[in-house]
Amino acid sequence: MTALTTLASGFSMESGMAVRQTRNTVQSAEARALADGAVFVALRTLLDDNPVEPWPADGTVRQVAVGDASVAVTVLDEAGKVDLNYAPEELLLNVLAGLGVNGDAAASLADAIADWRDPDDLKRLRGAEAAEYRRAGLSATPSNAPFAAVSELRLVLGMTPEIYRRLAPLVTVYARSPRVNPVSAPAAVVRALPGISPDDAEAFLAARGNPDGQLNAAVSTLSRAGQFIGRATPQAVTIRATATLPSGSVFVREAVVEFPRGRDATYRIAVWRQAVDTGATVTEEGGSAAGGEKNQL
């Protein structure tokens, strides 16, 4: 009888665990489906020439209720970030300095980034080419080609995990422009614009979110950084959808979508990944995927 009781108790515990695991799997799948669907809802709105309610690509959070679940969605223009392949070295240096990287280290890292992306083997004053990497005992050497992904920054001589963690959200490889869009730029990028005083940067940041007329006036305060800023129709955006179920199950989908020939033609999903609430990527489930024609959505 004792043996049977023990076996029954064990079976009951295993059955309970199996039920909980199944429930968690179902809830995780539901949250994933909601987040994925929200990404494509946002994309469809972006592709619509006359949307009922425009979806600004400035990082504004939109809450969408789906039954008892809620989904928070943001769309952010990649042009607000500093493009690793096009940014002037002065802007790279300012961004690094703004993150607290000291003067010599910031200058060396900015030069090393520029040496990594340029097509030659000529070392900048504080930069690094293949010989410097070998002397440092590193197996990687500069590709002498454009950065293929932000994560490639990890290989640059002088890059530390802490600097990378803070720098990665501010840079991109999808803007394809030496200028940044101040309307969607992270605050740290606005503050790093060459020629801008701290007061002007803070005044502009305080004015973001105002009606267009006031915002346009605020942009004028950044005129001294004219060669570093520009506003245009987004050519690439990051769509981030966070689905939360009543049970507490959460799934975050992040996608980078490119519009190679403008938003009236096709789109391309360049990045499709699961992320966590802090914005850090925890898995990357796929690289690029071909986009569909507008009328296929």
Summary of the structure (lengths in Angstrom):
residues: 297
radius of gyration: 23.3
end to end distance: 63.7
largest distance: 86.5
contacts: 863
relative contact order: 0.15
helix: 44%
strand: 20%
